[in-house]
Amino acid sequence: MRNATARKILEETPEETRQFVKRYGELVTRIYDLLEEKGWTQKDLALRLGKKPSEISKWLSGKHNLTLRSLAKLEVELGEDLIQVPKTHKFKVYSSNVVHLSHAPSSKSIPSGEAGYAHWTPSNLSAQLSVA
């Protein structure tokens, strides 16, 4: 009975939920591994990030979602990439206000910049890069 119930629940769980749980578990495991390698506690990490230990605990228990900014801060403090994204486009950040992308997805109409580069500012960067 238990196995049938578990199977039914799993079958009814949306694929995106299964993917989220899988990826979050992988991410948290990697963070714990890096903390162990460095001999750090969650409290040590919190101090380095300027966060409360309770926030770190919420992140690592799945009670609070990590933002991309939080992930970037974690990567800098831990000295390791936590998210691997296949590189399909080259881009260069010239300043906090200007990003040049060497080629854009062919399905996306983008404004042209100098020398065949697309030019974005923080206000339109996220909208321009959100390609399915």
The first five atom37 places (N, CA, C, CB, O) and aatype in JSON, in Angstrom:
{
  "aatype": [12, 1, 2, 0, 16, 0, 1, 11, 9, 10, 6, 6, 16, 14, 6, 6, 16, 1, 5, 13, 19, 11, 1, 18, 7, 6, 10, 19, 16, 1, 9, 18, 3, 10, 10, 6, 6, 11, 7, 17, 16, 5, 11, 3, 10, 0, 10, 1, 10, 7, 11, 11, 14, 15, 6, 9, 15, 11, 17, 10, 15, 7, 11, 8, 2, 10, 16, 10, 1, 15, 10, 0, 11, 10, 6, 19, 6, 10, 7, 6, 3, 10, 9, 5, 19, 14, 11, 16, 8, 11, 13, 11, 19, 18, 15, 15, 2, 19, 19, 8, 10, 15, 8, 0, 14, 15, 15, 11, 15, 9, 14, 15, 7, 6, 0, 7, 18, 0, 8, 17, 16, 14, 15, 2, 10, 15, 0, 5, 10, 15, 19, 0],
  "atom_mask": [
    [1, 1, 1, 1, 1],
    [1, 1, 1, 1, 1],
    [1, 1, 1, 1, 1],
    [1, 1, 1, 1, 1],
    [1, 1, 1, 1, 1],
    [1, 1, 1, 1, 1],
    [1, 1, 1, 1, 1],
    [1, 1, 1, 1, 1],
    [1, 1, 1, 1, 1],
    [1, 1, 1, 1, 1],
    [1, 1, 1, 1, 1],
    [1, 1, 1, 1, 1],
    [1, 1, 1, 1, 1],
    [1, 1, 1, 1, 1],
    [1, 1, 1, 1, 1],
    [1, 1, 1, 1, 1],
    [1, 1, 1, 1, 1],
    [1, 1, 1, 1, 1],
    [1, 1, 1, 1, 1],
    [1, 1, 1, 1, 1],
    [1, 1, 1, 1, 1],
    [1, 1, 1, 1, 1],
    [1, 1, 1, 1, 1],
    [1, 1, 1, 1, 1],
    [1, 1, 1, 0, 1],
    [1, 1, 1, 1, 1],
    [1, 1, 1, 1, 1],
    [1, 1, 1, 1, 1],
    [1, 1, 1, 1, 1],
    [1, 1, 1, 1, 1],
    [1, 1, 1, 1, 1],
    [1, 1, 1, 1, 1],
    [1, 1, 1, 1, 1],
    [1, 1, 1, 1, 1],
    [1, 1, 1, 1, 1],
    [1, 1, 1, 1, 1],
    [1, 1, 1, 1, 1],
    [1, 1, 1, 1, 1],
    [1, 1, 1, 0, 1],
    [1, 1, 1, 1, 1],
    [1, 1, 1, 1, 1],
    [1, 1, 1, 1, 1],
    [1, 1, 1, 1, 1],
    [1, 1, 1, 1, 1],
    [1, 1, 1, 1, 1],
    [1, 1, 1, 1, 1],
    [1, 1, 1, 1, 1],
    [1, 1, 1, 1, 1],
    [1, 1, 1, 1, 1],
    [1, 1, 1, 0, 1],
    [1, 1, 1, 1, 1],
    [1, 1, 1, 1, 1],
    [1, 1, 1, 1, 1],
    [1, 1, 1, 1, 1],
    [1, 1, 1, 1, 1],
    [1, 1, 1, 1, 1],
    [1, 1, 1, 1, 1],
    [1, 1, 1, 1, 1],
    [1, 1, 1, 1, 1],
    [1, 1, 1, 1, 1],
    [1, 1, 1, 1, 1],
    [1, 1, 1, 0, 1],
    [1, 1, 1, 1, 1],
    [1, 1, 1, 1, 1],
    [1, 1, 1, 1, 1],
    [1, 1, 1, 1, 1],
    [1, 1, 1, 1, 1],
    [1, 1, 1, 1, 1],
    [1, 1, 1, 1, 1],
    [1, 1, 1, 1, 1],
    [1, 1, 1, 1, 1],
    [1, 1, 1, 1, 1],
    [1, 1, 1, 1, 1],
    [1, 1, 1, 1, 1],
    [1, 1, 1, 1, 1],
    [1, 1, 1, 1, 1],
    [1, 1, 1, 1, 1],
    [1, 1, 1, 1, 1],
    [1, 1, 1, 0, 1],
    [1, 1, 1, 1, 1],
    [1, 1, 1, 1, 1],
    [1, 1, 1, 1, 1],
    [1, 1, 1, 1, 1],
    [1, 1, 1, 1, 1],
    [1, 1, 1, 1, 1],
    [1, 1, 1, 1, 1],
    [1, 1, 1, 1, 1],
    [1, 1, 1, 1, 1],
    [1, 1, 1, 1, 1],
    [1, 1, 1, 1, 1],
    [1, 1, 1, 1, 1],
    [1, 1, 1, 1, 1],
    [1, 1, 1, 1, 1],
    [1, 1, 1, 1, 1],
    [1, 1, 1, 1, 1],
    [1, 1, 1, 1, 1],
    [1, 1, 1, 1, 1],
    [1, 1, 1, 1, 1],
    [1, 1, 1, 1, 1],
    [1, 1, 1, 1, 1],
    [1, 1, 1, 1, 1],
    [1, 1, 1, 1, 1],
    [1, 1, 1, 1, 1],
    [1, 1, 1, 1, 1],
    [1, 1, 1, 1, 1],
    [1, 1, 1, 1, 1],
    [1, 1, 1, 1, 1],
    [1, 1, 1, 1, 1],
    [1, 1, 1, 1, 1],
    [1, 1, 1, 1, 1],
    [1, 1, 1, 1, 1],
    [1, 1, 1, 1, 1],
    [1, 1, 1, 0, 1],
    [1, 1, 1, 1, 1],
    [1, 1, 1, 1, 1],
    [1, 1, 1, 0, 1],
    [1, 1, 1, 1, 1],
    [1, 1, 1, 1, 1],
    [1, 1, 1, 1, 1],
    [1, 1, 1, 1, 1],
    [1, 1, 1, 1, 1],
    [1, 1, 1, 1, 1],
    [1, 1, 1, 1, 1],
    [1, 1, 1, 1, 1],
    [1, 1, 1, 1, 1],
    [1, 1, 1, 1, 1],
    [1, 1, 1, 1, 1],
    [1, 1, 1, 1, 1],
    [1, 1, 1, 1, 1],
    [1, 1, 1, 1, 1],
    [1, 1, 1, 1, 1],
    [1, 1, 1, 1, 1]
  ],
  "atom_positions": [
    [[0.82, -1.2, 0.0], [0.0, 0.0, 0.0], [0.86, 1.26, 0.0], [-0.93, 0.0, 1.21], [0.62, 2.19, -0.76]],
    [[1.88, 1.28, 0.86], [2.75, 2.43, 0.95], [3.45, 2.72, -0.37], [3.78, 2.22, 2.05], [3.49, 3.86, -0.81]],
    [[3.99, 1.7, -1.0], [4.69, 1.88, -2.27], [3.75, 2.39, -3.35], [5.33, 0.58, -2.71], [4.13, 3.23, -4.17]],
    [[2.53, 1.88, -3.37], [1.55, 2.32, -4.36], [1.21, 3.8, -4.14], [0.26, 1.45, -4.29], [1.08, 4.56, -5.1]],
    [[1.07, 4.18, -2.9], [0.77, 5.58, -2.58], [1.94, 6.48, -2.97], [0.46, 5.73, -1.08], [1.74, 7.54, -3.57]],
    [[3.14, 6.06, -2.64], [4.33, 6.84, -2.99], [4.47, 6.96, -4.5], [5.6, 6.18, -2.4], [4.78, 8.03, -5.02]],
    [[4.23, 5.87, -5.22], [4.29, 5.9, -6.68], [3.27, 6.87, -7.25], [4.07, 4.5, -7.27], [3.57, 7.63, -8.17]],
    [[2.07, 6.84, -6.7], [0.99, 7.71, -7.18], [1.37, 9.18, -6.95], [-0.34, 7.38, -6.46], [1.16, 10.02, -7.83]],
    [[1.91, 9.48, -5.79], [2.32, 10.85, -5.49], [3.43, 11.28, -6.44], [2.8, 10.97, -4.02], [3.39, 12.38, -6.98]],
    [[4.4, 10.42, -6.66], [5.5, 10.73, -7.56], [4.99, 10.96, -8.99], [6.54, 9.61, -7.55], [5.43, 11.89, -9.66]],
    [[4.08, 10.11, -9.43], [3.52, 10.26, -10.78], [2.77, 11.57, -10.94], [2.59, 9.09, -11.09], [2.73, 12.15, -12.02]],
    [[2.16, 12.04, -9.86], [1.37, 13.27, -9.91], [2.21, 14.52, -9.65], [0.25, 13.2, -8.89], [1.71, 15.64, -9.79]],
    [[3.46, 14.34, -9.28], [4.34, 15.48, -9.01], [4.79, 16.07, -10.34], [5.56, 15.06, -8.14], [5.33, 15.36, -11.19]],
    [[4.57, 17.38, -10.53], [4.99, 18.0, -11.79], [6.49, 17.85, -12.02], [4.6, 19.49, -11.8], [7.27, 17.85, -11.07]],
    [[6.88, 17.72, -13.26], [8.28, 17.56, -13.63], [9.13, 18.71, -13.11], [8.42, 17.44, -15.15], [10.26, 18.5, -12.67]],
    [[8.6, 19.93, -13.16], [9.37, 21.08, -12.69], [9.65, 20.99, -11.19], [8.63, 22.39, -13.01], [10.7, 21.45, -10.73]],
    [[8.73, 20.41, -10.43], [8.94, 20.23, -8.99], [10.03, 19.2, -8.75], [7.63, 19.81, -8.3], [10.89, 19.39, -7.89]],
    [[9.99, 18.1, -9.51], [11.03, 17.08, -9.37], [12.4, 17.64, -9.73], [10.72, 15.87, -10.25], [13.39, 17.35, -9.07]],
    [[12.44, 18.44, -10.79], [13.7, 19.06, -11.21], [14.2, 20.03, -10.14], [13.53, 19.8, -12.57], [15.4, 20.05, -9.83]],
    [[13.3, 20.83, -9.57], [13.68, 21.77, -8.52], [14.27, 21.04, -7.33], [12.46, 22.61, -8.08], [15.33, 21.43, -6.83]],
    [[13.61, 20.0, -6.86], [14.08, 19.24, -5.7], [15.45, 18.62, -5.99], [13.06, 18.14, -5.31], [16.34, 18.65, -5.15]],
    [[15.6, 18.07, -7.18], [16.88, 17.46, -7.57], [18.0, 18.51, -7.56], [16.76, 16.82, -8.97], [19.04, 18.28, -6.95]],
    [[17.79, 19.63, -8.24], [18.82, 20.66, -8.35], [19.12, 21.31, -7.0], [18.39, 21.72, -9.35], [20.28, 21.59, -6.68]],
    [[18.08, 21.56, -6.21], [18.3, 22.17, -4.9], [19.11, 21.23, -4.01], [16.95, 22.52, -4.23], [20.01, 21.66, -3.29]],
    [[18.79, 19.95, -4.08], [19.54, 18.96, -3.31], [21.0, 18.9, -3.73], [0.0, 0.0, 0.0], [21.89, 18.82, -2.89]],
    [[21.25, 18.95, -5.05], [22.62, 18.95, -5.55], [23.38, 20.2, -5.09], [22.63, 18.86, -7.09], [24.54, 20.12, -4.7]],
    [[22.7, 21.33, -5.13], [23.32, 22.59, -4.74], [23.67, 22.59, -3.26], [22.38, 23.75, -5.05], [24.79, 22.95, -2.89]],
    [[22.74, 22.18, -2.42], [22.98, 22.16, -0.97], [24.09, 21.17, -0.63], [21.67, 21.8, -0.21], [24.93, 21.45, 0.23]],
    [[24.09, 20.02, -1.28], [25.14, 19.04, -1.04], [26.5, 19.61, -1.4], [24.87, 17.76, -1.86], [27.47, 19.41, -0.67]],
    [[26.58, 20.33, -2.52], [27.85, 20.95, -2.93], [28.3, 21.99, -1.92], [27.7, 21.59, -4.33], [29.48, 22.07, -1.59]],
    [[27.37, 22.8, -1.43], [27.72, 23.82, -0.43], [28.24, 23.16, 0.84], [26.51, 24.71, -0.1], [29.26, 23.58, 1.39]],
    [[27.55, 22.11, 1.31], [28.02, 21.4, 2.5], [29.41, 20.79, 2.27], [27.02, 20.29, 2.89], [30.26, 20.83, 3.17]],
    [[29.65, 20.23, 1.08], [30.96, 19.67, 0.77], [32.05, 20.74, 0.84], [30.95, 19.02, -0.63], [33.12, 20.5, 1.39]],
    [[31.77, 21.92, 0.28], [32.75, 23.0, 0.29], [32.99, 23.52, 1.71], [32.28, 24.16, -0.62], [34.12, 23.84, 2.07]],
    [[31.94, 23.61, 2.5], [32.1, 24.03, 3.89], [33.0, 23.04, 4.64], [30.73, 24.13, 4.6], [33.89, 23.44, 5.4]],
    [[32.76, 21.76, 4.41], [33.57, 20.73, 5.07], [35.03, 20.81, 4.62], [33.0, 19.33, 4.77], [35.94, 20.73, 5.44]],
    [[35.25, 20.98, 3.31], [36.62, 21.09, 2.79], [37.37, 22.26, 3.42], [36.6, 21.26, 1.27], [38.57, 22.18, 3.67]],
    [[36.66, 23.36, 3.67], [37.28, 24.55, 4.23], [37.32, 24.53, 5.75], [36.55, 25.78, 3.75], [37.96, 25.38, 6.37]],
    [[36.62, 23.57, 6.35], [36.57, 23.51, 7.81], [35.68, 24.6, 8.39], [0.0, 0.0, 0.0], [35.86, 25.02, 9.54]],
    [[34.72, 25.06, 7.61], [33.82, 26.12, 8.03], [32.5, 25.55, 8.54], [33.56, 27.1, 6.88], [32.08, 24.47, 8.14]],
    [[31.87, 26.29, 9.42], [30.51, 25.98, 9.86], [29.56, 26.91, 9.11], [30.35, 26.14, 11.43], [29.99, 27.81, 8.4]],
    [[28.27, 26.66, 9.28], [27.28, 27.58, 8.69], [27.43, 28.97, 9.29], [25.84, 27.05, 8.91], [27.23, 29.97, 8.61]],
    [[27.79, 29.02, 10.56], [27.99, 30.3, 11.22], [29.18, 31.05, 10.6], [28.22, 30.1, 12.74], [29.11, 32.26, 10.4]],
    [[30.26, 30.34, 10.31], [31.41, 30.95, 9.64], [31.0, 31.55, 8.3], [32.55, 29.91, 9.44], [31.37, 32.68, 7.96]],
    [[30.22, 30.79, 7.55], [29.75, 31.26, 6.24], [28.88, 32.5, 6.41], [28.97, 30.15, 5.5], [29.02, 33.47, 5.67]],
    [[27.99, 32.45, 7.38], [27.11, 33.6, 7.63], [27.93, 34.86, 7.93], [26.17, 33.3, 8.81], [27.64, 35.93, 7.39]],
    [[28.95, 34.73, 8.76], [29.79, 35.89, 9.09], [30.48, 36.43, 7.85], [30.85, 35.5, 10.14], [30.55, 37.64, 7.65]],
    [[30.99, 35.54, 7.0], [31.69, 35.96, 5.79], [30.75, 36.64, 4.79], [32.35, 34.75, 5.12], [31.16, 37.53, 4.04]],
    [[29.47, 36.22, 4.8], [28.49, 36.8, 3.87], [27.76, 38.0, 4.46], [27.49, 35.74, 3.47], [27.0, 38.67, 3.77]],
    [[27.99, 38.26, 5.75], [27.26, 39.35, 6.4], [25.8, 39.02, 6.6], [0.0, 0.0, 0.0], [24.94, 39.9, 6.57]],
    [[25.52, 37.74, 6.8], [24.15, 37.25, 6.99], [23.99, 36.7, 8.39], [23.79, 36.17, 5.93], [24.97, 36.43, 9.08]],
    [[22.75, 36.52, 8.8], [22.48, 35.86, 10.06], [22.6, 34.35, 9.85], [21.06, 36.24, 10.61], [22.23, 33.85, 8.78]],
    [[23.11, 33.63, 10.83], [23.19, 32.17, 10.69], [21.83, 31.53, 10.38], [23.75, 31.56, 11.97], [21.77, 30.51, 9.69]],
    [[20.76, 32.12, 10.87], [19.42, 31.58, 10.6], [19.07, 31.65, 9.12], [18.37, 32.33, 11.42], [18.36, 30.78, 8.61]],
    [[19.57, 32.68, 8.42], [19.31, 32.78, 6.98], [20.05, 31.68, 6.22], [19.72, 34.16, 6.45], [19.5, 31.07, 5.3]],
    [[21.28, 31.43, 6.6], [22.06, 30.35, 5.97], [21.36, 29.02, 6.21], [23.52, 30.31, 6.52], [21.25, 28.2, 5.3]],
    [[20.88, 28.81, 7.42], [20.16, 27.59, 7.75], [18.9, 27.43, 6.89], [19.79, 27.59, 9.24], [18.6, 26.33, 6.43]],
    [[18.19, 28.52, 6.69], [16.99, 28.47, 5.84], [17.34, 28.14, 4.4], [16.23, 29.81, 5.9], [16.64, 27.37, 3.74]],
    [[18.44, 28.72, 3.9], [18.88, 28.41, 2.54], [19.18, 26.93, 2.4], [20.12, 29.24, 2.17], [18.73, 26.28, 1.45]],
    [[19.94, 26.41, 3.35], [20.43, 25.03, 3.23], [19.36, 23.99, 3.58], [21.63, 24.84, 4.12], [19.52, 22.81, 3.27]],
    [[18.29, 24.42, 4.22], [17.2, 23.48, 4.52], [16.07, 23.57, 3.5], [16.65, 23.75, 5.92], [15.12, 22.79, 3.56]],
    [[16.17, 24.52, 2.57], [15.14, 24.68, 1.56], [13.95, 25.49, 2.01], [0.0, 0.0, 0.0], [12.93, 25.54, 1.32]],
    [[14.06, 26.14, 3.17], [12.96, 26.95, 3.69], [12.96, 28.35, 3.1], [13.03, 27.03, 5.2], [11.99, 29.09, 3.26]],
    [[14.04, 28.71, 2.43], [14.15, 30.03, 1.83], [14.91, 29.87, 0.52], [14.87, 31.05, 2.79], [16.01, 29.31, 0.51]],
    [[14.35, 30.36, -0.57], [15.01, 30.22, -1.86], [16.22, 31.12, -1.98], [14.04, 30.54, -2.97], [16.24, 32.24, -1.46]],
    [[17.22, 30.62, -2.65], [18.42, 31.38, -2.96], [18.15, 32.23, -4.2], [19.65, 30.45, -3.18], [17.57, 31.75, -5.17]],
    [[18.57, 33.48, -4.17], [18.49, 34.31, -5.36], [19.78, 34.12, -6.15], [18.27, 35.83, -4.99], [20.76, 33.58, -5.64]],
    [[19.78, 34.56, -7.38], [20.99, 34.48, -8.19], [22.09, 35.34, -7.56], [20.71, 34.93, -9.64], [23.26, 34.96, -7.6]],
    [[21.72, 36.47, -6.98], [22.7, 37.32, -6.3], [23.29, 36.58, -5.11], [22.04, 38.65, -5.84], [24.51, 36.64, -4.91]],
    [[22.46, 35.89, -4.32], [22.95, 35.12, -3.17], [23.88, 34.0, -3.63], [21.77, 34.53, -2.37], [24.9, 33.74, -2.99]],
    [[23.53, 33.35, -4.73], [24.39, 32.3, -5.27], [25.74, 32.86, -5.7], [23.7, 31.61, -6.46], [26.77, 32.24, -5.48]],
    [[25.72, 34.03, -6.31], [26.97, 34.67, -6.73], [27.84, 34.98, -5.51], [26.69, 35.96, -7.53], [29.05, 34.76, -5.53]],
    [[27.23, 35.49, -4.44], [27.98, 35.78, -3.22], [28.55, 34.49, -2.62], [27.08, 36.49, -2.19], [29.69, 34.47, -2.16]],
    [[27.76, 33.43, -2.64], [28.24, 32.14, -2.14], [29.43, 31.66, -2.96], [27.12, 31.09, -2.17], [30.43, 31.19, -2.4]],
    [[29.33, 31.76, -4.28], [30.42, 31.32, -5.15], [31.71, 32.09, -4.85], [30.03, 31.5, -6.62], [32.79, 31.51, -4.82]],
    [[31.59, 33.4, -4.63], [32.77, 34.22, -4.35], [33.38, 33.8, -3.01], [32.41, 35.73, -4.33], [34.59, 33.6, -2.92]],
    [[32.58, 33.66, -1.99], [33.1, 33.31, -0.66], [33.66, 31.89, -0.63], [32.0, 33.44, 0.39], [34.69, 31.64, -0.01]],
    [[32.98, 30.97, -1.3], [33.42, 29.57, -1.28], [34.54, 29.32, -2.3], [32.24, 28.64, -1.57], [35.22, 28.29, -2.23]],
    [[34.72, 30.25, -3.23], [35.8, 30.12, -4.22], [35.54, 29.05, -5.26], [0.0, 0.0, 0.0], [36.49, 28.55, -5.87]],
    [[34.3, 28.71, -5.47], [33.94, 27.66, -6.44], [32.64, 28.03, -7.14], [33.81, 26.27, -5.74], [31.77, 28.67, -6.55]],
    [[32.5, 27.62, -8.4], [31.23, 27.77, -9.09], [30.24, 26.78, -8.5], [31.39, 27.55, -10.62], [30.58, 25.63, -8.23]],
    [[29.02, 27.22, -8.3], [27.96, 26.34, -7.81], [26.98, 25.97, -8.9], [27.22, 27.0, -6.66], [26.32, 24.93, -8.83]],
    [[26.9, 26.82, -9.91], [25.98, 26.57, -11.03], [26.8, 26.52, -12.31], [24.87, 27.68, -11.1], [27.6, 27.43, -12.57]],
    [[26.62, 25.52, -13.09], [27.3, 25.38, -14.37], [26.29, 25.58, -15.49], [28.0, 23.99, -14.49], [25.31, 24.84, -15.58]],
    [[26.52, 26.56, -16.33], [25.64, 26.84, -17.45], [26.45, 26.64, -18.72], [25.04, 28.29, -17.38], [27.53, 27.21, -18.86]],
    [[25.95, 25.82, -19.65], [26.7, 25.63, -20.89], [26.93, 26.97, -21.59], [25.95, 24.66, -21.84], [26.01, 27.78, -21.72]],
    [[28.15, 27.19, -22.02], [28.5, 28.44, -22.67], [28.12, 28.37, -24.14], [30.02, 28.75, -22.51], [28.71, 27.61, -24.91]],
    [[27.12, 29.15, -24.53], [26.69, 29.16, -25.92], [26.93, 30.51, -26.58], [25.23, 28.79, -26.03], [26.95, 30.62, -27.8]],
    [[27.09, 31.55, -25.76], [27.31, 32.9, -26.28], [28.44, 33.54, -25.49], [26.02, 33.75, -26.2], [28.57, 33.33, -24.28]],
    [[29.24, 34.32, -26.17], [30.31, 35.02, -25.5], [29.83, 36.42, -25.14], [31.59, 35.08, -26.39], [29.18, 37.09, -25.94]],
    [[30.15, 36.85, -23.93], [29.83, 38.21, -23.56], [30.94, 38.77, -22.7], [28.48, 38.28, -22.82], [31.72, 38.03, -22.1]],
    [[30.98, 40.08, -22.65], [32.0, 40.75, -21.85], [31.33, 41.87, -21.08], [33.15, 41.28, -22.74], [30.58, 42.66, -21.64]],
    [[31.62, 41.93, -19.78], [31.11, 43.0, -18.95], [32.16, 44.09, -18.91], [30.76, 42.49, -17.51], [33.27, 43.88, -18.4]],
    [[31.82, 45.25, -19.45], [32.75, 46.37, -19.49], [32.67, 47.22, -18.23], [32.48, 47.23, -20.71], [33.67, 47.81, -17.81]],
    [[31.52, 47.27, -17.65], [31.32, 47.99, -16.39], [30.02, 47.47, -15.8], [31.27, 49.56, -16.61], [29.36, 46.61, -16.39]],
    [[29.65, 47.99, -14.64], [28.4, 47.54, -14.05], [27.2, 48.01, -14.85], [28.29, 48.03, -12.62], [26.07, 47.57, -14.59]],
    [[27.42, 48.89, -15.83], [26.31, 49.42, -16.63], [26.27, 48.94, -18.07], [26.38, 50.89, -16.62], [25.28, 49.16, -18.77]],
    [[27.34, 48.27, -18.52], [27.39, 47.9, -19.94], [27.83, 46.45, -20.11], [28.34, 48.84, -20.71], [28.86, 46.04, -19.58]],
    [[27.05, 45.69, -20.86], [27.37, 44.31, -21.19], [27.27, 44.17, -22.71], [26.42, 43.3, -20.46], [26.29, 44.6, -23.31]],
    [[28.29, 43.58, -23.32], [28.26, 43.33, -24.76], [28.18, 41.83, -24.99], [29.51, 43.93, -25.47], [28.94, 41.06, -24.39]],
    [[27.27, 41.41, -25.83], [27.09, 40.01, -26.19], [27.51, 39.87, -27.64], [25.6, 39.53, -25.97], [27.0, 40.56, -28.51]],
    [[28.46, 38.96, -27.9], [29.05, 38.88, -29.24], [28.09, 38.37, -30.3], [30.25, 37.99, -29.21], [28.21, 38.74, -31.47]],
    [[27.16, 37.53, -29.92], [26.12, 37.13, -30.86], [24.89, 36.71, -30.06], [26.6, 35.98, -31.78], [24.99, 36.07, -29.02]],
    [[23.77, 37.09, -30.57], [22.52, 36.81, -29.87], [21.83, 35.63, -30.52], [21.59, 38.05, -29.87], [22.11, 35.32, -31.68]],
    [[20.93, 34.97, -29.8], [20.17, 33.87, -30.4], [19.45, 34.35, -31.64], [19.17, 33.29, -29.39], [18.87, 35.44, -31.65]],
    [[19.47, 33.56, -32.67], [18.89, 33.97, -33.94], [17.39, 34.24, -33.83], [19.14, 32.91, -34.99], [16.83, 34.97, -34.65]],
    [[16.74, 33.65, -32.83], [15.31, 33.85, -32.69], [14.99, 35.16, -31.98], [14.7, 32.69, -31.94], [13.81, 35.49, -31.82]],
    [[15.99, 35.89, -31.56], [15.79, 37.1, -30.77], [16.18, 38.32, -31.57], [16.59, 37.03, -29.46], [17.29, 38.38, -32.1]],
    [[15.3, 39.29, -31.67], [15.62, 40.55, -32.31], [16.2, 41.47, -31.25], [14.37, 41.18, -33.0], [15.54, 41.76, -30.24]],
    [[17.42, 41.93, -31.47], [18.09, 42.75, -30.46], [18.62, 44.02, -31.08], [19.22, 41.98, -29.8], [18.89, 44.07, -32.28]],
    [[18.77, 45.06, -30.27], [19.36, 46.28, -30.8], [20.85, 46.08, -31.08], [19.16, 47.46, -29.82], [21.53, 45.39, -30.32]],
    [[21.35, 46.64, -32.15], [22.77, 46.5, -32.48], [23.58, 47.57, -31.8], [22.99, 46.57, -33.99], [23.11, 48.69, -31.55]],
    [[24.81, 47.22, -31.5], [25.75, 48.17, -30.91], [26.95, 48.29, -31.81], [0.0, 0.0, 0.0], [26.86, 48.0, -33.0]],
    [[28.04, 48.72, -31.28], [29.25, 48.89, -32.06], [29.85, 47.55, -32.45], [30.27, 49.7, -31.27], [29.75, 46.58, -31.7]],
    [[30.45, 47.49, -33.59], [31.2, 46.32, -34.07], [30.42, 45.02, -33.99], [32.48, 46.18, -33.29], [30.99, 43.98, -33.66]],
    [[29.13, 45.08, -34.28], [28.33, 43.86, -34.29], [27.97, 43.34, -32.91], [0.0, 0.0, 0.0], [27.5, 42.21, -32.78]],
    [[28.18, 44.14, -31.88], [27.85, 43.72, -30.53], [26.49, 44.26, -30.13], [28.93, 44.18, -29.54], [26.09, 45.34, -30.56]],
    [[25.8, 43.5, -29.33], [24.57, 44.01, -28.74], [24.94, 44.78, -27.49], [23.55, 42.84, -28.42], [25.93, 44.44, -26.83]],
    [[24.18, 45.79, -27.16], [24.5, 46.65, -26.03], [23.3, 46.69, -25.08], [24.88, 48.08, -26.5], [22.19, 47.03, -25.5]],
    [[23.52, 46.36, -23.82], [22.45, 46.4, -22.83], [22.9, 47.13, -21.59], [21.99, 44.99, -22.47], [24.09, 47.2, -21.28]],
    [[21.95, 47.67, -20.9], [22.19, 48.29, -19.6], [21.46, 47.45, -18.56], [21.71, 49.79, -19.58], [20.65, 46.61, -18.94]],
    [[21.71, 47.65, -17.27], [21.04, 46.84, -16.25], [19.51, 46.86, -16.37], [21.43, 47.32, -14.88], [18.85, 45.88, -16.05]],
    [[18.96, 47.99, -16.84], [17.5, 48.08, -16.91], [16.89, 47.16, -17.96], [17.1, 49.5, -17.22], [15.75, 46.74, -17.8]],
    [[17.62, 46.82, -19.02], [17.04, 45.94, -20.03], [17.79, 44.63, -20.21], [16.99, 46.65, -21.34], [17.41, 43.82, -21.05]],
    [[18.84, 44.4, -19.43], [19.64, 43.19, -19.6], [18.84, 41.92, -19.34], [20.84, 43.24, -18.67], [18.87, 40.99, -20.14]],
    [[18.12, 41.87, -18.22], [17.41, 40.64, -17.89], [16.34, 40.33, -18.93], [16.77, 40.75, -16.5], [16.13, 39.17, -19.27]],
    [[15.67, 41.35, -19.44], [14.64, 41.11, -20.45], [15.25, 40.61, -21.74], [13.85, 42.38, -20.71], [14.69, 39.74, -22.4]],
    [[16.41, 41.15, -22.13], [17.05, 40.75, -23.37], [17.64, 39.35, -23.3], [18.13, 41.75, -23.74], [17.67, 38.64, -24.3]],
    [[18.1, 38.94, -22.12], [18.75, 37.64, -21.99], [17.78, 36.52, -21.64], [19.82, 37.71, -20.96], [18.2, 35.37, -21.57]],
    [[16.52, 36.83, -21.42], [15.57, 35.77, -21.06], [15.07, 35.1, -22.33], [14.38, 36.34, -20.25], [13.99, 35.4, -22.83]],
    [[15.87, 34.18, -22.82], [15.57, 33.42, -24.03], [15.27, 32.0, -23.65], [16.73, 33.48, -25.05], [16.06, 31.39, -22.93]],
    [[14.17, 31.46, -24.09], [13.79, 30.09, -23.73], [14.66, 29.08, -24.43], [12.33, 29.83, -24.08], [14.48, 27.88, -24.25]]
  ]
}
